[in-house]
Amino acid sequence: MKLNDLPPTQWAMARRAEKMNPSVIREILKVTERPGIISFAGGLPSPRTFPVSEFRAACEAVLLHDGAAALQYAASEGYAPLREAVAAMLPWAVDPAQVLITTGSQQGLDLIAKVLIDSDSRILVETPTYLGALQAFAPMEPAVVSVASDDDGIDLGDFAAKAAGARFLYVLPNFQNPTGRTMTEARRAALSQRAMELGVPIVEDNPYGDLWFDAPPPAPLTARNPDGCVYLGSFSKVLAPGLRLGFMVAPANLYPKLLQAKQAADLHSPSFNQRMVAEVLKDGFLDRHVPTIRALYKSQRNAMLAALQREMKDLDVQWNTPAGGMFLWARLPQGIDSVKLLPEAVDKGVAFVPGSAFYAEGGDPRTIRLSFVTATAEQIDTGIAALAAAIREHRQ
């Protein structure tokens, strides 16, 4: 019998593999690769913010002074000077020994899932919440419970009602993905206190906290109860996402297991990238660089707000005004499903993410997420006009 005559091998999939789903956003991004599409879909930082010249110099310095070590295997915890830099830049007292460098903050979510979630474990999330977190948690087969949320953050009454037996509460307090909302100081204080009373740990994800426009957000939840929280951060939004570097800050009793999960996943995050970032961070670079990102993103947010006000004034579309970050949350007119609107909008040359993808237990089909940071002001004007035209035609 010839090899080509043999039947194809049948692979037996693990049960957890059935829980894995493609990213709605990544699938939409494929559509946006078509020529002429203006994309408000991806959560991509603006390439105009990438400090290319600084990384060019850092690359040369690392290879010249530390090349062999930068190209060698390294400690799973991360490059010590980078861990020290992370601890120093956080707004509460952090021991560098608590810092674990990850391959993007998305890996941090994966490690948390592996260490803290059993099949049918109860975990709590905001309504709506970050799609990537739902993807990271799903293979561990948790029971994901949505906690009611408003413009100020988590609804404390609903949180208390659903807290029994929860392994953790996952939140993005600053300029949340997808809604762009920020949890108020009063809500943070009350949530931290209530979580301690109920014995519910908090996983605090903060990739956008440095991207404030007019005033910094309140202190992190983790600063209020370091032993009851895991904190996730990222260099993707303030330096460059292609480096795939993030970090976790974890309590001493949890850190060893997260480290073991990290070792099993990839041994360590790229040594060369870690050294380059540590080199770039020297001499307070972020203090000079991040304000330029804030200024750019604020101008682009303002451009989108102006375009929405101009183009949607007769369409009964609602939207918020985020105080930082990368996203704006909008609600379409009554009777319009954003999933059904999307292909019609793409035909008009504009793309967005339907909001229903961000709900753990089903959500408002009228909602959409719009990213304002990658498109230029001119593209924002054109894209919002195209979106308005698609809404008008869909209604008719």
C-alpha positions in Angstrom: 0.0 0.0 0.0 1.3 3.4 -0.9 1.6 6.1 1.7 -0.9 8.3 -0.2 -3.5 5.5 0.0 -3.5 5.4 3.8 -6.3 7.2 5.6 -5.5 10.4 7.4 -4.5 10.2 11.0 -7.3 11.0 13.4 -6.1 13.2 16.3 -8.0 12.8 19.5 -8.5 16.3 20.9 -8.4 17.1 24.6 -11.6 18.3 26.1 -10.0 21.6 26.9 -9.2 22.1 23.2 -12.9 22.1 22.5 -13.2 25.2 24.7 -10.7 27.1 22.6 -12.2 29.7 20.3 -10.7 32.0 17.7 -10.4 35.6 18.6 -13.3 37.6 17.1 -11.0 40.6 16.9 -8.2 38.6 15.1 -10.7 37.3 12.6 -11.9 40.9 12.0 -8.4 42.1 11.5 -8.0 39.7 8.6 -10.9 41.6 6.9 -9.2 44.9 7.6 -6.2 43.8 5.6 -8.2 44.5 2.4 -7.0 47.6 0.6 -8.9 50.8 1.6 -10.5 49.5 4.8 -10.3 52.0 7.7 -10.1 49.9 10.9 -11.4 50.9 14.3 -11.3 47.2 15.2 -7.9 46.3 16.5 -6.5 47.3 19.8 -3.2 48.2 18.1 -1.0 51.0 19.5 -0.1 53.6 17.0 3.2 52.8 15.3 3.9 56.6 15.5 4.6 56.0 19.2 7.2 53.3 18.8 10.7 54.6 20.0 12.6 53.1 17.1 15.8 55.2 17.5 16.0 54.4 21.2 15.7 50.7 20.5 18.3 50.9 17.8 20.7 52.4 20.3 19.7 49.9 23.0 20.2 47.0 20.6 23.7 48.1 19.8 24.5 48.7 23.5 23.2 45.3 24.6 25.1 43.4 21.9 28.2 45.3 22.6 28.3 45.1 26.4 26.2 42.0 27.2 25.7 40.2 23.9 26.5 36.6 25.0 24.2 36.7 28.0 21.4 38.4 25.9 21.5 35.5 23.5 21.6 32.8 26.1 19.0 31.0 28.2 18.1 33.0 31.3 16.2 32.9 34.6 12.5 32.2 34.4 11.8 35.1 36.8 13.2 37.6 34.3 16.2 39.9 33.9 16.9 41.2 37.4 17.5 44.9 36.4 14.2 44.9 34.5 12.4 43.4 37.5 13.9 46.1 39.7 12.8 48.8 37.2 9.2 47.5 37.2 9.1 47.4 41.0 10.5 51.0 41.1 7.9 52.4 38.7 4.8 51.0 40.5 3.0 53.4 42.9 3.2 51.2 46.0 6.1 49.4 47.7 7.0 46.3 45.6 9.8 43.9 46.2 11.5 43.0 42.9 11.2 39.3 44.1 7.5 39.6 43.6 7.9 40.6 39.9 7.6 37.9 37.2 8.4 39.0 33.6 5.9 37.5 31.1 5.7 37.1 27.4 3.1 39.9 27.1 0.5 40.4 29.8 -1.6 37.9 27.9 0.7 35.2 29.2 0.0 36.4 32.7 -3.6 35.6 32.1 -2.8 32.2 30.9 -0.6 31.5 33.9 -3.3 32.7 36.2 -5.8 30.3 34.5 -3.5 27.3 34.9 -2.7 28.0 38.5 -6.0 29.2 39.9 -8.8 27.6 37.8 -10.1 24.0 38.0 -12.9 22.7 35.9 -16.1 24.4 37.0 -14.3 26.9 39.2 -16.3 30.0 39.7 -14.6 33.2 38.5 -16.1 36.7 38.3 -15.7 39.2 35.5 -17.0 42.7 34.7 -19.8 43.3 32.3 -18.5 43.5 29.6 -14.9 42.3 29.9 -11.7 41.8 28.0 -12.1 39.1 25.3 -8.5 37.9 25.6 -9.1 37.1 29.2 -12.1 35.0 28.4 -10.0 33.2 25.8 -7.2 32.6 28.3 -9.6 31.3 31.0 -11.8 29.1 28.8 -9.6 26.0 28.3 -9.5 25.5 32.1 -13.3 25.1 31.9 -14.4 27.6 34.6 -17.9 28.8 35.4 -17.6 32.4 34.3 -20.0 34.7 36.1 -20.6 38.3 34.9 -21.0 40.9 37.6 -23.2 43.9 36.8 -21.1 47.0 36.1 -21.8 50.7 35.5 -19.8 53.7 34.5 -18.1 53.7 37.9 -17.1 50.1 37.8 -18.2 46.9 39.5 -21.7 46.9 41.1 -20.9 46.1 44.7 -24.3 44.6 45.5 -24.1 42.2 42.6 -20.5 41.3 43.4 -21.5 40.4 47.0 -24.4 38.4 45.7 -22.2 36.3 43.4 -19.0 36.1 45.4 -19.5 32.8 47.2 -16.9 30.3 46.2 -15.3 32.5 43.6 -11.6 31.8 42.9 -11.1 35.5 41.9 -12.6 38.6 40.4 -10.9 39.8 37.2 -11.1 43.6 36.6 -9.5 46.3 34.4 -10.0 49.4 36.4 -8.3 51.9 34.1 -9.7 52.8 30.7 -11.2 49.4 30.4 -11.1 47.2 27.2 -13.7 47.4 25.7 -15.6 50.2 27.3 -12.9 52.8 28.0 -14.5 53.4 31.5 -12.4 54.0 34.6 -13.3 52.8 38.1 -13.8 55.7 40.5 -11.8 56.2 43.7 -14.9 55.6 45.8 -15.7 52.4 44.0 -12.1 51.1 44.2 -12.0 51.7 48.0 -15.4 50.0 48.5 -14.6 47.1 46.2 -11.2 46.5 47.8 -12.8 46.5 51.3 -15.7 44.2 50.2 -13.4 41.8 48.5 -11.3 41.4 51.6 -14.4 40.9 53.7 -15.7 38.2 51.4 -12.3 36.6 50.9 -12.3 37.0 47.1 -8.9 37.6 45.5 -8.6 40.2 42.7 -6.8 39.9 39.4 -6.1 43.5 38.4 -5.2 43.9 34.7 -3.7 47.4 33.9 -2.3 47.7 30.4 -3.7 51.1 29.8 -3.2 52.9 33.1 -0.4 55.2 31.9 -2.4 56.5 28.9 -4.5 59.1 30.8 -5.3 62.3 29.1 -6.0 65.0 31.7 -5.4 63.4 35.1 -4.0 60.0 36.3 -6.4 57.4 37.5 -6.8 56.5 41.2 -4.4 54.2 42.9 -4.5 50.5 41.9 -6.6 48.0 43.8 -3.4 46.0 44.4 -1.9 49.0 46.3 -4.8 48.7 48.8 -4.4 45.0 49.4 -1.2 43.6 47.9 -1.6 40.1 49.5 -5.1 39.8 48.0 -4.3 40.8 44.5 -2.3 39.8 41.4 -1.3 42.8 39.2 -0.7 42.6 35.5 1.1 45.2 33.5 2.5 45.5 30.0 5.2 47.3 27.9 3.1 46.9 24.8 1.2 50.1 25.1 4.0 52.4 26.3 6.9 51.0 24.2 6.1 48.4 21.5 3.8 45.4 21.4 6.1 43.3 19.1 8.5 42.9 22.0 5.9 40.7 23.8 6.9 41.8 27.3 4.7 42.2 30.3 4.9 41.5 34.0 3.0 40.2 37.0 3.3 41.2 40.6 2.1 38.4 42.9 1.9 37.7 46.6 4.7 35.5 48.0 2.5 32.5 48.6 1.3 32.5 45.0 4.4 33.5 43.2 6.2 30.1 43.2 3.3 28.3 41.4 3.1 31.1 38.8 6.8 30.8 38.2 6.5 27.0 37.8 3.7 27.5 35.2 5.9 30.0 33.4 8.8 27.6 33.3 6.5 24.9 31.8 5.2 27.4 29.2 8.3 28.9 27.7 11.3 28.7 30.2 11.6 32.4 30.1 10.7 35.5 28.1 13.3 36.6 25.5 16.5 37.6 27.2 17.5 40.0 24.4 14.2 41.8 24.5 14.3 42.1 28.3 17.7 43.6 28.2 16.8 46.0 25.5 13.8 47.3 27.5 15.9 47.7 30.6 18.4 49.7 28.6 15.7 51.9 27.1 14.1 52.5 30.5 17.3 53.9 32.0 17.5 57.6 32.7 13.7 58.0 33.0 12.8 57.5 29.4 9.2 56.7 30.0 8.7 60.0 31.9 9.6 61.8 28.7 8.1 59.4 26.2 4.6 58.5 27.6 3.4 62.1 27.6 3.8 62.2 23.8 1.6 59.1 23.5 -1.0 60.7 25.7 -1.1 63.9 23.7 -1.4 61.9 20.4 -4.2 59.6 21.7 -6.1 62.5 23.3 -6.1 64.4 19.9 -7.4 61.3 18.1 -10.0 60.7 20.8 -11.2 64.2 20.3 -11.3 63.7 16.5 -13.5 60.7 16.9 -15.8 62.4 19.4 -16.2 65.4 17.0 -16.8 63.0 14.0 -19.5 61.1 16.0 -21.2 64.3 17.0 -21.2 65.5 13.4 -22.2 62.3 11.6 -24.5 60.6 14.2 -26.5 63.5 15.4 -29.8 62.2 13.8 -29.2 58.5 14.3 -29.8 57.9 18.0 -26.3 56.5 18.5 -24.9 56.8 22.0 -21.2 56.9 23.1 -19.0 57.6 26.0 -16.0 59.9 26.5 -13.1 57.9 27.8 -10.6 59.7 30.0 -7.7 57.8 28.6 -6.7 54.5 26.9 -7.5 53.4 23.4 -11.2 52.6 23.1 -14.6 54.2 22.9 -17.8 52.3 23.5 -21.0 53.1 21.5 -24.5 51.8 21.3 -26.4 51.6 18.0 -30.0 52.6 17.5 -32.8 50.3 18.7 -33.2 47.2 16.5 -29.7 47.1 15.0 -27.5 44.1 15.7 -23.8 45.1 15.4 -22.8 41.7 14.1 -25.2 42.1 11.2 -24.1 45.7 10.6 -20.4 44.8 10.4 -20.3 43.3 6.9 -22.3 46.3 5.6 -19.9 48.7 7.2 -16.9 46.8 5.7 -18.5 47.2 2.3 -18.5 50.9 3.1 -14.8 50.7 3.9 -14.8 50.8 7.8 -14.5 48.1 10.4 -15.3 47.9 14.2 -15.7 45.1 16.8 -19.2 44.0 17.7 -19.7 44.5 21.5 -21.3 41.1 22.0 -17.9 39.4 21.8 -16.9 41.0 25.2 -19.8 39.5 27.3 -19.2 36.3 29.2 -22.9 35.5 29.4 -24.4 37.2 26.4 -24.8 41.0 26.1 -26.2 44.0 24.3 -26.1 43.2 20.6 -26.3 47.0 19.8 -22.9 47.8 21.3 -19.6 48.3 19.4 -16.0 49.0 20.3 -14.2 51.7 18.4 -10.4 52.1 18.7 -9.3 55.7 18.0 -5.5 55.4 18.3 -4.3 53.8 15.0 -6.2 55.8 12.4 -5.3 59.4 11.5 -7.7 62.2 12.2 -8.5 62.3 8.4 -9.2 58.5 8.5 -11.4 58.9 11.6 -13.5 61.5 9.8 -13.9 59.3 6.7 -14.5 56.1 8.7 -17.1 57.6 11.0 -18.9 59.0 8.0 -18.9 55.6 6.4 -20.2 54.0 9.6 -23.0 56.5 9.7 -23.9 55.8 6.1 -24.0 52.0 6.8 -26.3 52.6 9.8 -28.7 54.7 7.7 -28.8 52.1 4.9 -29.3 49.3 7.4 -32.2 51.1 9.0 -33.9 51.6 5.7 
